[in-house]
Each structure stands twice: as structure tokens, then as C-alpha cells.
């Protein structure tokens, strides 16, 4: 779960070891740090090398089934039977208190700082 740098690096290395890999991403593209036009090329490359990519979906539950596999339920209603789940979903700043305090917020949603790591 997660199609950022870490998730795709992990997926790539598992695939090189002949592991079947499905990447689940909640947004409409891999690599959120890239422009959408570039991210399409990355996703195409991954798919050409045998990785399955599911965009715009979230895991809603993970449960163990009798054969000790895992069942990942997606918000689309689809269920994936897997042997392991790797989570590399990253973080998003929660800056509500900073906004209420009147601090300046940067373009990625965190508190804007200067070159000395002070308020910006």
C-alpha cells in the first residue's frame, strides 16, 4: 500500500525476486511528487514489468483467513488474497493548530520555515 518512493522501491525489489506484486494507491497517480503527466510514464513502466497497480482505491480491512493468507478488502468491494502486506503510505501534516495560531503554512501543508528552521 502506497505508491511513493518507498512503496515503489519495495515493489520493484520484490518483483525482481519473482514475487507477484499489487500496488494499492489511494490517489489517481503513483508518485504524488511528480506531475501527473510524468507519473503516467512511471505507472506504465511498472505495469510493463509485471506489477499490478490499483489507483483510486483504499484498503478498508485486512483479515487472516483459515489457510493463514491475508484478505485485503478494498473500498471498491474487491478482495485480494495475499501472503503479506507492506504499508508505505507516508504522512500528511496536521496543521490545524498552526493555522489557528496564525502561522504561515507551506505549499505541502506543513508549517513554513526559513533557512534557520524558524517560522518563515
N, C-alpha and C positions, 0 to 999 in steps of 0.2 A: 504494500500500500504506500503510495507516494511516488510521484514521477519527477522528483527534483534530482539534483546532482547525486546524492547518496543512494536514493532508490534505484536510479538507472545504472549507477556503477555496480550496485549489488546484483541487479537483474542481469546485466551483461556478464558478470563473472560467473554467475550460476549457469547461465546459458552455455558458456564456454566449457562447463563441466557436464554438459548434456542433461541439465535439469530443465524440465518444462517450466516456463515462467509466464505468469499473467501479472501485468502491472495494472493496478487499480488507481485511478486518479479522479478526485472529486471535481476538478475544473475541466474546461473544454480543451486543454492542451497539456502536453508534457513540458517540463522546464519553464515554469512560470516566469523566470528571469529573462527569457528570450521573447522577442517579438513573435506574435502568432505565426507570421509568415515563415520564420526560421524554425519554429517548433514543429511545424508540419513536416519539414525535411527530417528532423530528428526522429519523429514518430514513424515515418515511412522507412527510414533506415533500420530502426529496431524491428519493425514488422518483417522486413525483408530477411532479417537474420533469425526469424523464428519466435520472436517474443510476441505474446498476445497483449494488446493494450486496450483497456476499457476506460474510456473517458466519461466525464459527467456522471459518475456513479460513486456511491459510498457504501462501505461495509456497515451493515446495521447490527450484525451479530456474528459471533464466531462460536461454534459449539463442537464438542467432540462427539463423534459417532461411534457405534459399537466396535468397528474394526480399528479404532484408535486414530483414524484420519480426522481431519477437521472439516467442518462445513461452514463456509463463509456465505452469509446471506447478504445480498446487495439490495439497495433501495429500489432497484428495478424489478425485484421479485426473483431474479436469477439466483441460483445457489451454485457454488463452486466447491467440489470436493478436492481437498488439498492435503499434502503431508506436512506443510509448515507455512507459517505466515510471518513475513518480515514487515515491520512497520517503520517507515522513514518519512513521516508526514511533515516534519518541520514544525515551526512555531509561527504564530502571529502575535504581534504586540497587543496587549490590552491597555490602552492608554486613556481610558475614560476619566480616571482621576487626574491625569496630567492635563487633559482638555479642560476639565472643571477648574483646575488651578490656573488656567490661562497660559500654560506652557505651549511653545510652538511645536507642532508635530511635523515630522519629515514626510517625504513622499512615499515611504513604505509603511507609514502608520506608527512609527516609534517616535520617541522624543528627539527633537532636533538638537544636535550638539555641535560645538565648534571644535577646532583642531586640538584644544586642550581638554576635551571631553566635558566641557561645561555647557550650560544652556546656550543655545545658539542665537 
